């Protein structure tokens, strides 16, 4: 019996996150070496993110913040 608190956990197949399903599906539909390497790279990248305690949305927010830089302008550049 699954408890209600388990409903917020992300779906996974063994240690593979559900976000890696698309590259794995791509590999299964188009079996080539490059699709296998792509799927393997995505799985290991997601595993590495999870190992450091990040999820994909959190990592993308951190990346966006890093790309935007420390200076945030209150007015757009075209209205100055």
N, C-alpha and C positions, 0 to 999 in steps of 0.2 A: 504494500500500500504506500503510495506516495503522499507525503505530507504537503501542506499548502506552501510551506516555506521553500520547497524544492522547485516551485514553478518559476522562480526568478533566475534560476541557474541557466547558463547558456547551453544549448544543445551541443553534444559532442559524440563522436564515434571513437571510442577508446581515448586516445590523447589528442585526436584531431578536432580542431574547432570547426563549427559549422560554416564559418566564413571561408574555409578551404574547400568547401564542397564544389564550387564552380570550377576551379582549376583541376580538381580530381575528375569531375565530370567531363571536362574538356579533354583530359588525357584518355579517359575511357572511350570517348567518341572518336578521337583522332589519335590513335596510338603511334606516336613518334618519339624519338629521343628528346627533342626539344620540349614537347609538352610534358613528358615525364620530369625533365629537369625543372621546368617552370612550376609544376605542381609540387615537387619536392622542395623547391626554394620557398614557395608560399607557405607550406606547412612548417618549415623550419623557422621562417620569419615570425609567423604567428606564435609558434612555441617559444621563441626567444622573447617576444613581447610579453607573453603570459608569465614567463619565468621571472621577468623583472617586475611583474605586478601591474602591467598595463593591459587595457583592452584596446581594440582597434579604434573606437571613437575617441578615447582619451588620448591615444597616441597621435591621432590626426589633429586634435585640438592643440596639443603641445607643438606639433610641427607647424601648424598655422600661426601660433603665437611666436615661434622662433623666426618664421619667415617675415612676419609683420614688423619685427624689431621692437626695441624698447620704447620708441617715441610714438605716441598716439596723438594725432591731431584732432581737435574738436570740430574743425571745419574742413571741408574738402579742399583740395588744392585749386580747383577751378573757381572757387568763390572767394579767394583771398584778394 
